[in-house]
């Protein structure tokens, strides 16, 4: 299955999940330091409604900084009520101009990881479809912003629930979802990992 299709499926699953949340849960902290659920969702959809000219204007305001552009989008969208944010997600299930880069890889990883950023602190786990999880693990190695390459240095990561392993070094193993999140820098997921490399990986995460 092509990555853009996976990204679309992940986005629609994300919207379905968000519709189950109670109003108070939108203020709950997430694995993204300093961001509650509303902020994470606002970040995820903050580029979806921009056409090419609007995207260029935002980056001009941000002085071509992606971090500042993200901050501008977050400020604009996190004031919207949950139903509006979900509405944006449903109207734009296919990754747009920014998240659609690299064949949809950016949007796919962004949606999958950020959904888990919300689910874990809320105690609302899910079983990610195996094919989708394995593809996310593979693609994470090619996505520099995720930071997998530097966290994986000197380690061999082995998923225990899907057919995936990578790296040379001391072994860290565990569920694919936990490996993906830990390799993406989420310290909370490192607690689910075992092996002599687990403490090394944990030291390279935050929060």
Order of alpha helices (4+ residues) and beta strands (2+ residues): alpha-alpha-alpha-alpha-alpha-alpha-alpha-alpha-beta-beta-beta-alpha-alpha-alpha
